[in-house]
Amino acid sequence: MFAGLLGGGKKRDLQRADELRLAGIRFAADESWEQAEQACRQAAELRTARLGAEAPLTLQARGEWAQTLPRLGRRDEAVAEFRDLVRHCPAVMGEDQAITCEARICLANLLLEQGSPEEALSLLLAVLGRRAAPDKFALKAWDTKLRVWSALGRHREAADEALELRAQYARVHGDDHILTLRAGANRVQNLVHLGEYEQAECECDELIELHEGKDLFWQAVTNARVLALNGLGRHERAEATARAALEQLPKVSWPGSDMRVTLTLGLARSLSGSGRGEEALAAAEARAEFQREADRRVALAAPVATVTAQVLLGLGRLAEAEAEARQAADLAEAHLTPRHHATLEAETTLGSVLAAQGRSAEAAEQLTRCAAAWREYFGPRHPRTVAAEAELAALG
């Protein structure tokens, strides 16, 4: 498609680069990501050849190209490109220039997905140290910072700050703008982790009422709703909600999206909660392929193993359940913080498996640690605190 645009002198090449860049932006707006990547890459290559790799216009084009890569599942390439941009943009463009801020925020998002929240946070704080709301880059950095808080297990801070961020977006864009609503989606995810299931479900319903399209935002809110319904023990409703979202997923997702994994986990939890363990194991379709996909998303690897362990425990397959639970605990230790809800769920599941095996002393030691951690980080009334303490008491 673009071959006819290539060739010519410097001026003509730079004009072609501009045409390609604009084409790439249009393709991205239409979510035609393969064509967007091709156009943006060629624009960056032409500017590199004519202006050099570190010229301001080249850095701009390289950043736009890098933003297309995650949509095609090419996250490692995107990380490498954004790391190079973060090295060069401050010196060439300035610390608070738009391209510098954009590169830092994009890299922070990718690092967060790869299980490096502390490094992501340092990049975001560099932006927030020079930009303040309602500046759009400050708001974007703040938005990602809330996801970092969640990854670090700081769910109360994330939920409370999400209210502030939503109010800021509402002042700039209005109550029903997608950015305003996404801040609300961030909040409901954290409410679920805090065990505030009724409040989370109520706010999910409010967000869905304000947004008509069944897009990725709708998927994210629906996923939170599935988690809340499962937390409330409404497993049949959770199952129906998860299946409806999974049916829509191919229309709005892209290769390597986390949403298929998270929604399938929600479906597996609902099936297991309804006593349909074999269906819960089968919910992941080809389970080995599902596990490989989760392994690439390190923050999801532990939850996949944890849910699998819980299903196997319900089926009475205790040796397999222990192996999965230990794998979940090891993955959580490697990639998540000790106070993260997924870490504590993995370790508590291991305690439950040990108890089911009649290994009371080991189970008591494990569940004592877990109950204390739930109480310290999530409070005495959190449902998982209550459940861990009840299971511990049952051991005598």
C-alpha positions in Angstrom: 0.0 0.0 0.0 2.8 2.4 0.9 5.4 1.4 -1.7 4.4 4.1 -4.1 5.2 6.7 -1.5 8.9 5.7 -1.1 11.9 7.2 -2.9 13.0 10.8 -3.7 15.1 13.6 -2.1 15.2 14.8 1.4 12.4 17.3 1.2 10.2 14.8 -0.6 11.0 12.0 1.9 10.1 14.3 4.8 6.8 15.1 3.1 6.2 11.4 2.6 7.0 10.8 6.3 4.3 13.4 7.2 1.8 11.6 4.9 2.6 8.2 6.4 2.4 9.6 9.9 -1.0 11.0 9.3 -2.1 7.8 7.7 -0.9 5.9 10.7 -2.8 8.1 13.1 -6.0 7.6 11.0 -5.5 3.8 11.0 -4.9 3.9 14.7 -8.1 5.8 15.2 -9.9 3.1 13.3 -8.1 0.4 15.3 -6.5 -1.0 12.1 -3.4 -1.8 14.0 -1.4 -3.7 11.4 -1.8 -0.8 8.9 -1.1 1.7 11.6 2.1 0.0 12.6 3.3 -0.2 9.0 2.6 3.5 8.3 4.1 4.7 11.6 7.2 2.5 11.2 7.9 3.8 7.7 7.4 7.4 8.8 9.9 6.8 11.6 12.4 5.1 9.2 12.2 8.0 6.7 12.7 10.6 9.4 15.6 8.6 10.9 17.3 8.4 7.5 16.9 12.1 6.8 17.1 13.7 10.2 18.8 11.2 12.5 17.5 8.9 15.2 17.4 11.6 17.9 15.9 14.5 16.0 12.7 15.8 17.7 10.5 14.9 14.7 12.1 11.4 14.6 11.5 10.9 18.3 7.8 11.9 17.8 7.4 9.4 15.0 9.2 6.6 16.9 6.9 7.2 19.8 3.8 6.9 17.6 5.2 3.7 16.1 6.0 2.2 19.5 2.4 2.8 20.7 1.1 0.5 17.9 3.2 -2.5 19.0 1.3 -3.6 22.1 -1.9 -3.7 20.1 -0.2 -6.4 18.0 1.1 -8.3 21.0 4.7 -7.0 20.5 5.2 -5.7 24.0 8.9 -6.5 24.3 9.7 -4.5 21.2 7.6 -1.6 22.6 9.4 -1.7 25.9 12.8 -1.6 24.2 11.8 1.3 22.0 10.2 3.3 24.8 13.3 2.7 27.0 15.4 4.3 24.2 13.0 7.2 23.9 13.0 7.8 27.7 16.8 7.9 27.6 16.9 10.5 24.7 13.7 12.6 24.9 14.6 14.5 28.1 17.9 15.8 26.7 16.6 16.5 23.2 13.0 17.7 24.0 13.1 18.7 27.7 12.0 17.1 30.9 8.4 18.4 30.8 7.9 18.3 27.0 4.8 16.4 25.7 6.8 13.6 23.9 9.0 13.0 27.0 5.9 12.7 29.2 4.1 10.4 26.7 7.2 8.1 26.5 7.5 7.8 30.2 3.8 7.1 30.7 3.7 4.5 27.9 6.8 2.8 29.3 5.3 2.8 32.8 2.2 1.1 31.6 4.2 -1.6 29.9 6.4 -2.1 32.9 3.4 -2.4 35.1 2.1 -5.2 32.9 5.5 -6.9 33.1 5.5 -6.9 36.9 7.7 -3.9 37.6 5.5 -1.5 39.4 8.3 0.3 41.4 10.1 1.2 38.2 6.8 2.3 36.6 6.1 4.5 39.6 9.4 6.3 39.3 8.6 7.2 35.7 5.1 8.5 36.6 6.5 10.6 39.5 8.9 12.2 37.1 5.9 13.3 35.0 3.8 14.3 38.0 6.7 16.3 39.4 6.5 18.6 36.4 2.9 18.5 35.4 -0.2 19.1 37.5 -3.9 18.4 37.0 -5.8 19.3 34.9 -2.9 19.0 32.4 -3.7 15.9 30.3 -0.3 14.3 30.9 -0.7 14.8 34.6 -4.1 13.1 34.4 -2.7 10.2 32.3 0.2 9.7 34.7 -2.2 9.9 37.7 -4.4 7.3 36.1 -1.6 4.9 35.7 -0.3 5.6 39.2 -3.6 4.3 40.6 -3.0 1.1 38.7 0.5 1.0 40.3 -1.0 1.5 43.8 -3.3 -1.5 43.0 -0.4 -3.6 41.9 1.5 -2.8 45.1 -1.6 -3.8 47.1 -2.4 -0.2 48.1 -6.1 -0.6 47.2 -7.6 1.8 49.6 -5.4 4.6 48.3 -6.2 3.6 44.8 -9.9 3.6 45.4 -10.0 6.9 47.2 -7.7 8.7 44.7 -9.8 7.3 41.8 -12.7 9.4 43.1 -10.5 12.5 43.0 -9.2 11.6 39.5 -12.8 11.0 38.2 -13.8 14.5 39.5 -10.8 16.1 37.7 -11.7 14.3 34.5 -15.4 15.3 34.9 -14.4 19.0 35.2 -12.4 18.8 32.0 -14.5 16.4 29.9 -17.9 15.9 31.6 -19.4 13.1 33.6 -20.0 10.7 30.8 -16.6 11.0 29.0 -14.7 7.8 28.6 -11.7 9.1 30.6 -14.0 10.1 33.4 -15.7 6.7 33.3 -12.3 4.8 33.2 -11.4 6.4 36.5 -14.6 5.0 37.9 -13.7 1.6 36.5 -10.3 1.8 38.2 -12.2 2.5 41.5 -14.5 -0.5 41.2 -11.7 -2.9 40.6 -10.1 -1.7 43.8 -13.4 -1.9 45.7 -13.6 -5.6 44.8 -10.1 -6.2 46.1 -11.1 -4.4 49.3 -14.1 -6.8 49.7 -16.7 -4.1 49.2 -18.7 -6.2 46.8 -22.1 -4.5 47.2 -20.6 -1.0 46.7 -18.6 -2.3 43.7 -21.6 -3.8 42.0 -23.6 -0.6 42.6 -20.9 1.5 41.0 -20.5 -0.9 38.1 -24.2 -0.6 37.3 -23.9 3.2 37.4 -20.9 3.1 35.0 -22.6 0.8 32.5 -25.7 3.0 32.5 -23.5 6.0 31.5 -21.8 4.1 28.7 -23.6 2.5 25.8 -20.9 0.8 23.8 -19.7 -2.8 24.5 -16.1 -1.9 24.2 -13.0 -2.5 26.3 -14.2 -0.1 29.0 -17.5 -2.1 29.2 -15.4 -5.3 29.4 -13.3 -3.9 32.3 -16.4 -2.9 34.2 -18.1 -6.1 33.5 -15.1 -8.0 34.7 -15.3 -6.1 38.0 -19.0 -6.9 38.2 -18.2 -10.6 37.7 -15.7 -10.5 40.6 -18.2 -8.7 42.8 -21.0 -11.1 42.1 -18.7 -14.1 42.8 -17.7 -12.4 46.1 -21.3 -12.1 47.0 -21.9 -15.7 46.2 -24.2 -14.9 43.2 -22.4 -17.4 41.0 -25.1 -18.0 38.4 -25.4 -14.3 37.7 -21.6 -14.1 37.6 -21.4 -16.9 35.1 -24.0 -15.3 32.8 -22.2 -12.0 33.0 -18.8 -13.5 32.2 -20.1 -15.5 29.3 -21.8 -12.5 27.8 -18.5 -10.5 28.1 -16.4 -13.3 26.6 -18.8 -13.6 23.7 -18.2 -9.9 22.9 -14.5 -10.0 23.5 -13.3 -10.9 19.9 -15.0 -7.8 18.6 -13.1 -5.3 20.9 -9.9 -7.0 22.0 -6.4 -7.4 20.4 -3.8 -10.2 20.6 -2.3 -10.6 24.0 -5.0 -8.7 25.8 -5.3 -9.5 29.5 -9.1 -9.4 29.3 -9.6 -12.9 28.0 -7.6 -14.3 30.9 -9.3 -12.2 33.6 -12.8 -12.9 32.3 -12.1 -16.6 32.0 -10.8 -16.6 35.6 -14.1 -15.0 36.6 -16.0 -17.7 34.7 -14.0 -20.4 36.3 -14.6 -19.0 39.8 -18.4 -18.8 39.2 -18.5 -22.4 37.9 -16.5 -23.7 40.8 -18.7 -21.7 43.2 -21.7 -23.4 41.7 -20.1 -26.8 42.3 -19.3 -27.4 38.6 -15.6 -28.1 39.0 -15.0 -30.1 35.9 -16.6 -27.3 33.8 -14.4 -24.8 35.7 -11.3 -26.6 34.7 -12.5 -26.8 31.1 -13.4 -23.0 31.1 -9.9 -22.1 30.1 -10.4 -24.1 26.9 -7.0 -25.5 26.0 -5.6 -25.1 29.5 -1.9 -25.4 28.6 -2.3 -22.6 26.0 -4.2 -20.5 28.5 -1.4 -21.0 31.1 1.3 -20.0 28.6 -0.7 -16.8 27.8 -0.9 -16.0 31.5 2.8 -16.6 32.0 3.5 -13.8 29.6 1.5 -11.5 31.8 3.3 -12.0 35.0 0.7 -10.3 37.2 -1.9 -12.8 36.0 0.3 -15.9 36.3 -0.3 -16.3 40.1 -4.1 -15.9 39.9 -4.3 -18.5 37.1 -2.5 -21.0 39.3 -4.5 -20.0 42.4 -7.9 -20.5 40.7 -6.8 -23.8 39.2 -5.7 -24.9 42.7 -9.1 -23.9 44.2 -10.9 -25.8 41.5 -8.8 -28.9 42.0 -9.3 -28.6 45.8 -13.1 -28.6 45.2 -12.7 -31.7 43.1 -10.7 -33.5 45.8 -7.6 -33.7 43.6 -5.4 -32.7 46.5 -1.9 -33.5 45.2 -2.5 -31.5 42.0 -4.1 -28.7 44.0 -1.0 -28.5 46.3 1.3 -28.3 43.3 -0.8 -25.5 41.7 -1.1 -23.7 45.0 2.7 -23.8 45.6 3.3 -22.6 42.1 0.9 -19.7 42.7 2.7 -18.8 45.9 6.1 -18.9 44.2 4.8 -16.8 41.2 3.3 -14.2 43.6 6.5 -14.0 45.6 8.5 -13.4 42.4 6.2 -10.9 40.8 3.9 -9.3 43.4 4.2 -7.7 46.8 3.5 -9.5 50.1 0.5 -7.3 50.7 -1.1 -7.9 47.2 -4.5 -9.5 47.3 -3.4 -12.1 44.8 -0.3 -13.0 46.9 -2.5 -13.5 50.0 -5.1 -15.5 48.1 -2.4 -17.8 46.7 -0.9 -18.4 50.2 -4.3 -18.9 51.8 -5.3 -21.4 49.1 -2.1 -23.4 50.0 -3.2 -23.4 53.6 -6.6 -24.7 52.7 -5.1 -27.5 50.6 -2.8 -28.5 53.5 -5.8 -28.5 55.8 -7.8 -30.7 53.4 -4.8 -33.1 53.3 -5.0 -33.5 57.1 -1.6 -31.8 57.6 -3.0 -29.7 60.5 0.3 -28.3 61.9 1.5 -27.1 58.5 -2.0 -25.7 57.7 -2.2 -23.9 61.0 1.2 -22.3 60.5 0.3 -21.2 57.0 -3.2 -19.9 57.8 -2.0 -18.1 60.9 0.4 -16.0 58.7 -2.3 -15.5 56.1 -5.0 -14.5 58.5 -2.7 -12.0 60.2 -1.7 -10.5 56.8 -5.3 -10.2 55.6 -6.2 -8.5 58.9 -3.2 -6.1 58.7 -3.5 -5.1 55.1 -7.3 -5.4 54.4 -8.8 -5.0 57.9 -10.7 -7.4 60.3 -14.0 -7.2 58.4 -12.7 -8.1 54.9 -14.4 -11.3 53.7 -11.1 -13.0 53.2 -9.9 -12.1 56.7 -13.0 -13.6 58.1 -12.8 -16.7 56.0 -9.1 -17.3 56.8 -9.7 -16.8 60.6 -12.7 -19.2 60.4 -10.7 -21.9 58.7 -7.9 -21.5 61.1 -10.3 -21.8 64.1 -11.8 -25.0 62.5 -8.4 -26.6 62.8 -8.8 -26.5 66.5 
